[in-house]
């Protein structure tokens, strides 16, 4: 395997870029993008937890409501 085959690459919109060809600014933007994606995943987990808790509270509340005539 040659060094070129092992070099890290980035694929954006179907175009492949060698990481070594990216400017420092582009590498910084990439780090920001990766951080944003990690944060979005974390927030999605938090949202799923909140939705699960909301559903549990709703079911508990429904069990406590008096019967309607």
Steps between C-alpha positions, in 0.01 A plus 500: 500500500643837403499809719244663266250220569540548876459878500190632676236633263185702536190449285268799464215502247651204316840667463807354669766722657833402652526629854855616426364727225263686734594842630526557874175695479325209324632261766362732767162508328504120486568481874209737560275284281604186688437669836156613384412145391610359837291761680196424282528129585527585871196726479301232316572259786387765750183558297425126495543487879270799549237350269514171690460682831212706361321186386548338841362809677203510262415136568538550875276808485237315299498226761434760773220691327146442623257328271296738284127437486 
